[in-house]
């Protein structure tokens, strides 16, 4: 850590404490060059992976875009915002827990479908119709049949 006063690279930690909210560590430091004291804060920085689109381009992970997808699928459906927030948090945590620098957009789409299936079947079908590019009624019927299967089972 560089001293903010003399720019020396040689500083010592005098005291460390966890912040009141538990989200950061407060460190009191002393510069060995100029003997001045200063405080630093250490926090965790979680970096979301890049999203690899179907065409190969890469974009930043965008939570707002994910929320818009949920909003469109859930339009006029009786699902509380708190449940949507929980679903978004689950997807974000799942993406982070992969520990990857990149994730395919297809994988995020599957996570969205999983959460929508849990929240509202109509929203699930709406999203699936766009995500899977349904071409006709048969595609809708297949999706409904698939949705009605017991988890892990086949009919």
BELGINOR-V854410 format. One record per helix or strand of 2 or more residues. SS is the DSSP state (helix for helix, strand for strand). FROM is the first residue (numbers start at 0). TO is the last residue. If there is no record, write none. Layout:
SS:FROM:TO  SS:FROM:TO
//
This chain:
strand:10:17  strand:23:30  strand:36:42  strand:49:51  strand:57:58  helix:62:72  helix:80:97  strand:101:103  helix:104:118  helix:120:130  helix:136:147
//
